[in-house]
């Protein structure tokens, strides 16, 4: 149960971290957020926060898109997060949510000269997709927001109305999730996760210019696939019909982690379960985030355990 939050420049009980119903971001979606994870290693009795500085660099870049002005550095936000996690005392996997918001009244639509603030909290987390060994996916009738409308490369609050429409329509139609096409008709990403597939033994994924979030997990898996598995990773446009002849397909992201896709538009992907390359990548990924691959220890921040009296 979440008990604390970083709010108004200090760590306070979560019930004190409240904003007014007049908050600009509540009315217009003019905020941005981040999604980070901490992984509990039972053997080490240690919580590891994954790629904090990288996540906060993207978070502050998202804030720049909204003309937010902050004096924080990524490292300062990482340090605040470590203190917050340490005081929460998690002994299980957790999800960390920073949010930047404009704490102004409703009678202004513009972004500049606003009262910009940052809050952070964390909570225990389980699976994002229950069917993560063979998710049933469709191609959404909704299109991905375009960079000329709302910048998809940032985690902008208002853009997630697009994600919510995609997700609800898919679930109400009997699917676990959906893939979204961009305005050019090429594959962008899932409702809230990046997408990868395997064709002819190589990993293929849409480029960041396909209106997708510049995912930290996506970036991690591309590096691991090349360095640890010696695989070719190709970033290029993907046609819808290519989805139907993929050997493997999977989602990746902080929330979903690495989740195999079993079918797309009622067509089986491979044998409908987790393919061999997906499984290898997934195994390596979890070894990395749990601190079991020293080569990548620079991605991890051990969270100190506070002594109790």
ZAKOL-878309 format. One record per residue (C-alpha): residue number from 1; residue in three letters; x, y, z. Coordinates in nm, 2 decimals. Example, Ala and Ser with C-alpha at 12.3 -4.5 7.8 and 13.67 -1.06 7.14 Angstrom:
<nodes>
> resi, resn, c1, c2, c3
> 1, ALA, 1.23, -0.45, 0.78
> 2, SER, 1.37, -0.11, 0.71
</nodes>
This chain:
<nodes>
> resi, resn, c1, c2, c3
> 1, UNK, 0.00, 0.00, 0.00
> 2, UNK, 0.14, 0.34, -0.10
> 3, UNK, 0.21, 0.56, 0.20
> 4, UNK, 0.43, 0.84, 0.08
> 5, UNK, 0.48, 1.08, -0.21
> 6, UNK, 0.72, 1.35, -0.32
> 7, UNK, 0.50, 1.66, -0.33
> 8, UNK, 0.56, 2.03, -0.32
> 9, UNK, 0.93, 1.98, -0.27
> 10, UNK, 0.93, 1.72, 0.01
> 11, UNK, 0.82, 1.37, 0.10
> 12, UNK, 0.49, 1.36, 0.27
> 13, UNK, 0.21, 1.11, 0.36
> 14, UNK, 0.02, 1.02, 0.04
> 15, UNK, -0.30, 1.17, 0.17
> 16, UNK, -0.14, 1.51, 0.18
> 17, UNK, -0.04, 1.49, -0.19
> 18, UNK, -0.35, 1.65, -0.34
> 19, UNK, -0.42, 1.91, -0.61
> 20, UNK, -0.73, 2.13, -0.65
> 21, UNK, -1.01, 2.05, -0.89
> 22, UNK, -0.91, 2.38, -1.06
> 23, UNK, -0.57, 2.23, -1.16
> 24, UNK, -0.49, 2.31, -1.53
> 25, UNK, -0.36, 1.96, -1.60
> 26, UNK, -0.68, 1.80, -1.47
> 27, UNK, -0.89, 2.01, -1.72
> 28, UNK, -0.66, 2.01, -2.03
> 29, UNK, -0.43, 1.71, -2.00
> 30, UNK, -0.13, 1.95, -1.99
> 31, UNK, 0.10, 1.73, -1.80
> 32, UNK, 0.34, 1.44, -1.86
> 33, UNK, 0.45, 1.14, -1.66
> 34, UNK, 0.70, 0.86, -1.64
> 35, UNK, 0.68, 0.49, -1.58
> 36, UNK, 0.97, 0.33, -1.39
> 37, UNK, 1.01, 0.00, -1.20
> 38, UNK, 1.19, -0.13, -0.90
> 39, UNK, 1.27, -0.50, -0.89
> 40, UNK, 1.30, -0.70, -0.57
> 41, UNK, 1.57, -0.97, -0.57
> 42, UNK, 1.47, -1.21, -0.29
> 43, UNK, 1.82, -1.38, -0.29
> 44, UNK, 2.00, -1.05, -0.26
> 45, UNK, 1.73, -0.90, -0.04
> 46, UNK, 1.77, -0.59, -0.25
> 47, UNK, 1.54, -0.36, -0.45
> 48, UNK, 1.69, -0.25, -0.77
> 49, UNK, 1.55, 0.06, -0.95
> 50, UNK, 1.60, 0.03, -1.33
> 51, UNK, 1.76, 0.30, -1.55
> 52, UNK, 1.65, 0.59, -1.33
> 53, UNK, 1.85, 0.86, -1.50
> 54, UNK, 1.75, 0.74, -1.85
> 55, UNK, 1.38, 0.75, -1.75
> 56, UNK, 1.41, 1.09, -1.59
> 57, UNK, 1.60, 1.23, -1.89
> 58, UNK, 1.30, 1.13, -2.10
> 59, UNK, 1.06, 1.26, -1.84
> 60, UNK, 1.22, 1.60, -1.85
> 61, UNK, 1.22, 1.60, -2.23
> 62, UNK, 0.85, 1.53, -2.22
> 63, UNK, 0.81, 1.83, -1.99
> 64, UNK, 1.00, 2.04, -2.24
> 65, UNK, 0.75, 1.96, -2.50
> 66, UNK, 0.49, 2.12, -2.27
> 67, UNK, 0.70, 2.43, -2.20
> 68, UNK, 0.75, 2.32, -1.84
> 69, UNK, 1.04, 2.50, -1.67
> 70, UNK, 1.23, 2.29, -1.40
> 71, UNK, 1.56, 2.33, -1.23
> 72, UNK, 1.57, 1.95, -1.16
> 73, UNK, 1.84, 1.74, -1.32
> 74, UNK, 1.77, 1.37, -1.40
> 75, UNK, 2.01, 1.27, -1.13
> 76, UNK, 1.84, 1.49, -0.87
> 77, UNK, 1.50, 1.32, -0.95
> 78, UNK, 1.67, 0.98, -0.93
> 79, UNK, 1.81, 1.07, -0.59
> 80, UNK, 1.47, 1.18, -0.47
> 81, UNK, 1.32, 0.86, -0.60
> 82, UNK, 1.57, 0.64, -0.42
> 83, UNK, 1.50, 0.82, -0.09
> 84, UNK, 1.12, 0.78, -0.15
> 85, UNK, 1.16, 0.40, -0.22
> 86, UNK, 1.39, 0.36, 0.07
> 87, UNK, 1.14, 0.51, 0.31
> 88, UNK, 0.85, 0.31, 0.16
> 89, UNK, 1.06, 0.00, 0.23
> 90, UNK, 0.93, -0.21, -0.06
> 91, UNK, 1.02, -0.58, -0.05
> 92, UNK, 0.85, -0.66, -0.37
> 93, UNK, 0.84, -0.53, -0.73
> 94, UNK, 0.71, -0.18, -0.75
> 95, UNK, 0.61, 0.08, -1.01
> 96, UNK, 0.72, 0.44, -0.98
> 97, UNK, 0.51, 0.72, -1.12
> 98, UNK, 0.65, 1.08, -1.16
> 99, UNK, 0.42, 1.34, -1.29
> 100, UNK, 0.47, 1.70, -1.41
> 101, UNK, 0.17, 1.92, -1.39
> 102, UNK, 0.06, 2.28, -1.43
> 103, UNK, -0.10, 2.39, -1.10
> 104, UNK, -0.30, 2.68, -1.24
> 105, UNK, -0.66, 2.77, -1.27
> 106, UNK, -0.89, 2.67, -1.56
> 107, UNK, -0.92, 3.00, -1.74
> 108, UNK, -0.61, 2.97, -1.95
> 109, UNK, -0.53, 2.72, -2.23
> 110, UNK, -0.18, 2.82, -2.31
> 111, UNK, 0.13, 2.64, -2.18
> 112, UNK, 0.39, 2.91, -2.11
> 113, UNK, 0.44, 3.10, -1.79
> 114, UNK, 0.27, 2.83, -1.59
> 115, UNK, 0.32, 2.72, -1.23
> 116, UNK, 0.49, 2.38, -1.31
> 117, UNK, 0.54, 2.12, -1.04
> 118, UNK, 0.66, 1.76, -1.01
> 119, UNK, 0.52, 1.49, -0.78
> 120, UNK, 0.64, 1.12, -0.75
> 121, UNK, 0.49, 0.82, -0.58
> 122, UNK, 0.53, 0.44, -0.60
> 123, UNK, 0.31, 0.13, -0.55
> 124, UNK, 0.34, -0.25, -0.57
> 125, UNK, 0.28, -0.38, -0.92
> 126, UNK, 0.18, -0.71, -1.08
> 127, UNK, 0.13, -0.81, -1.45
> 128, UNK, 0.00, -0.55, -1.70
> 129, UNK, -0.13, -0.82, -1.93
> 130, UNK, -0.27, -1.14, -1.78
> 131, UNK, -0.21, -1.32, -2.10
> 132, UNK, 0.16, -1.23, -2.13
> 133, UNK, 0.25, -1.57, -2.28
> 134, UNK, 0.03, -1.53, -2.58
> 135, UNK, -0.18, -1.22, -2.58
> 136, UNK, -0.48, -1.20, -2.82
> 137, UNK, -0.44, -0.88, -3.01
> 138, UNK, -0.63, -0.69, -3.29
> 139, UNK, -0.54, -0.40, -3.51
> 140, UNK, -0.73, -0.10, -3.38
> 141, UNK, -0.96, 0.12, -3.59
> 142, UNK, -0.82, 0.42, -3.40
> 143, UNK, -0.50, 0.58, -3.54
> 144, UNK, -0.20, 0.68, -3.33
> 145, UNK, -0.18, 1.05, -3.25
> 146, UNK, 0.05, 1.22, -3.49
> 147, UNK, 0.36, 1.43, -3.40
> 148, UNK, 0.20, 1.73, -3.57
> 149, UNK, -0.10, 1.70, -3.33
> 150, UNK, 0.03, 1.57, -2.99
> 151, UNK, 0.39, 1.46, -2.97
> 152, UNK, 0.37, 1.08, -2.92
> 153, UNK, 0.75, 1.05, -2.83
> 154, UNK, 0.67, 1.21, -2.49
> 155, UNK, 0.45, 1.06, -2.22
> 156, UNK, 0.20, 1.35, -2.24
> 157, UNK, -0.11, 1.30, -2.03
> 158, UNK, -0.37, 1.41, -2.28
> 159, UNK, -0.23, 1.17, -2.55
> 160, UNK, -0.33, 0.87, -2.34
> 161, UNK, -0.70, 0.93, -2.42
> 162, UNK, -0.59, 0.78, -2.75
> 163, UNK, -0.45, 0.48, -2.57
> 164, UNK, -0.76, 0.44, -2.35
> 165, UNK, -0.99, 0.44, -2.66
> 166, UNK, -0.77, 0.18, -2.82
> 167, UNK, -0.75, -0.04, -2.51
> 168, UNK, -1.12, -0.03, -2.42
> 169, UNK, -1.24, -0.11, -2.77
> 170, UNK, -1.00, -0.40, -2.79
> 171, UNK, -1.10, -0.55, -2.45
> 172, UNK, -1.48, -0.50, -2.51
> 173, UNK, -1.43, -0.69, -2.84
> 174, UNK, -1.27, -0.98, -2.66
> 175, UNK, -0.90, -0.90, -2.72
> 176, UNK, -0.63, -0.84, -2.46
> 177, UNK, -0.49, -0.54, -2.64
> 178, UNK, -0.45, -0.38, -2.98
> 179, UNK, -0.19, -0.26, -3.22
> 180, UNK, -0.23, 0.10, -3.35
> 181, UNK, -0.14, 0.22, -3.70
> 182, UNK, 0.00, 0.57, -3.76
> 183, UNK, -0.14, 0.82, -4.00
> 184, UNK, 0.06, 0.66, -4.29
> 185, UNK, -0.10, 0.32, -4.22
> 186, UNK, 0.21, 0.16, -4.07
> 187, UNK, 0.24, -0.01, -3.73
> 188, UNK, 0.32, 0.23, -3.45
> 189, UNK, 0.28, 0.05, -3.12
> 190, UNK, 0.03, -0.11, -2.88
> 191, UNK, -0.21, 0.08, -2.66
> 192, UNK, 0.07, 0.15, -2.41
> 193, UNK, 0.37, -0.05, -2.52
> 194, UNK, 0.63, -0.07, -2.80
> 195, UNK, 0.61, -0.35, -3.05
> 196, UNK, 0.86, -0.59, -3.19
> 197, UNK, 0.83, -0.89, -3.42
> 198, UNK, 1.06, -1.16, -3.57
> 199, UNK, 1.09, -1.22, -3.94
> 200, UNK, 1.35, -1.44, -4.10
> 201, UNK, 1.53, -1.47, -3.76
> 202, UNK, 1.58, -1.09, -3.73
> 203, UNK, 1.40, -0.86, -3.49
> 204, UNK, 1.20, -0.59, -3.67
> 205, UNK, 1.05, -0.29, -3.49
> 206, UNK, 0.90, 0.05, -3.60
> 207, UNK, 1.14, 0.35, -3.60
> 208, UNK, 1.08, 0.62, -3.34
> 209, UNK, 0.96, 0.84, -3.63
> 210, UNK, 0.64, 0.62, -3.65
> 211, UNK, 0.48, 0.82, -3.37
> 212, UNK, 0.58, 0.59, -3.09
> 213, UNK, 0.70, 0.65, -2.74
> 214, UNK, 1.08, 0.65, -2.72
> 215, UNK, 1.08, 0.35, -2.49
> 216, UNK, 1.35, 0.28, -2.24
> 217, UNK, 1.27, -0.10, -2.24
> 218, UNK, 1.26, -0.09, -2.62
> 219, UNK, 1.61, 0.06, -2.62
> 220, UNK, 1.73, -0.19, -2.36
> 221, UNK, 1.60, -0.49, -2.56
> 222, UNK, 1.76, -0.37, -2.89
> 223, UNK, 2.10, -0.35, -2.71
> 224, UNK, 2.05, -0.69, -2.54
> 225, UNK, 1.94, -0.86, -2.86
> 226, UNK, 2.25, -0.74, -3.04
> 227, UNK, 2.51, -0.78, -2.77
> 228, UNK, 2.38, -1.10, -2.59
> 229, UNK, 2.21, -1.29, -2.87
> 230, UNK, 2.40, -1.16, -3.17
> 231, UNK, 2.07, -1.08, -3.35
> 232, UNK, 2.01, -0.83, -3.63
> 233, UNK, 1.77, -0.56, -3.52
> 234, UNK, 1.60, -0.36, -3.80
> 235, UNK, 1.41, -0.04, -3.73
> 236, UNK, 1.18, 0.02, -4.03
> 237, UNK, 0.81, 0.07, -4.12
> 238, UNK, 0.59, -0.23, -4.08
> 239, UNK, 0.29, -0.30, -4.30
> 240, UNK, -0.03, -0.44, -4.14
> 241, UNK, -0.01, -0.76, -4.35
> 242, UNK, 0.34, -0.83, -4.22
> 243, UNK, 0.19, -0.89, -3.88
> 244, UNK, 0.01, -1.19, -4.01
> 245, UNK, 0.33, -1.37, -4.13
> 246, UNK, 0.56, -1.28, -3.84
> 247, UNK, 0.74, -1.57, -3.68
> 248, UNK, 0.71, -1.41, -3.34
> 249, UNK, 0.57, -1.09, -3.20
> 250, UNK, 0.58, -0.93, -2.86
> 251, UNK, 0.52, -0.61, -2.66
> 252, UNK, 0.78, -0.44, -2.45
> 253, UNK, 0.77, -0.15, -2.20
> 254, UNK, 0.80, -0.07, -1.83
> 255, UNK, 0.45, -0.19, -1.76
> 256, UNK, 0.42, -0.49, -1.99
> 257, UNK, 0.80, -0.57, -1.96
> 258, UNK, 0.83, -0.84, -2.23
> 259, UNK, 0.49, -1.00, -2.33
> 260, UNK, 0.45, -1.24, -2.62
> 261, UNK, 0.16, -1.19, -2.87
> 262, UNK, -0.01, -1.52, -2.96
> 263, UNK, -0.25, -1.39, -3.23
> 264, UNK, -0.32, -1.08, -3.43
> 265, UNK, -0.66, -1.04, -3.59
> 266, UNK, -0.75, -1.40, -3.52
> 267, UNK, -0.43, -1.52, -3.69
> 268, UNK, -0.18, -1.73, -3.49
> 269, UNK, 0.16, -1.58, -3.45
> 270, UNK, 0.40, -1.88, -3.46
> 271, UNK, 0.24, -2.15, -3.24
> 272, UNK, 0.04, -1.90, -3.05
> 273, UNK, 0.27, -1.89, -2.74
> 274, UNK, 0.61, -1.74, -2.65
> 275, UNK, 0.86, -1.79, -2.93
> 276, UNK, 1.22, -1.89, -2.87
> 277, UNK, 1.37, -1.55, -2.94
> 278, UNK, 1.11, -1.38, -2.73
> 279, UNK, 1.18, -1.62, -2.45
> 280, UNK, 1.56, -1.57, -2.47
> 281, UNK, 1.52, -1.19, -2.46
> 282, UNK, 1.28, -1.21, -2.18
> 283, UNK, 1.51, -1.43, -1.97
> 284, UNK, 1.80, -1.20, -2.03
> 285, UNK, 1.60, -0.89, -1.95
> 286, UNK, 1.48, -1.03, -1.61
> 287, UNK, 1.84, -1.14, -1.52
> 288, UNK, 1.95, -0.78, -1.60
> 289, UNK, 1.68, -0.60, -1.39
> 290, UNK, 1.73, -0.84, -1.10
> 291, UNK, 2.10, -0.76, -1.08
> 292, UNK, 2.22, -1.10, -1.20
> 293, UNK, 2.42, -0.98, -1.50
> 294, UNK, 2.71, -0.76, -1.36
> 295, UNK, 2.79, -0.63, -1.72
> 296, UNK, 2.47, -0.42, -1.70
> 297, UNK, 2.49, -0.32, -1.33
> 298, UNK, 2.53, 0.04, -1.43
> 299, UNK, 2.16, 0.04, -1.52
> 300, UNK, 2.06, -0.05, -1.17
> 301, UNK, 2.04, 0.16, -0.86
> 302, UNK, 2.03, -0.04, -0.53
> 303, UNK, 1.78, 0.11, -0.29
> 304, UNK, 1.91, 0.13, 0.07
> 305, UNK, 1.71, -0.04, 0.33
> 306, UNK, 1.63, 0.19, 0.62
> 307, UNK, 1.70, 0.05, 0.96
> 308, UNK, 1.41, 0.03, 1.19
> 309, UNK, 1.43, 0.09, 1.56
</nodes>
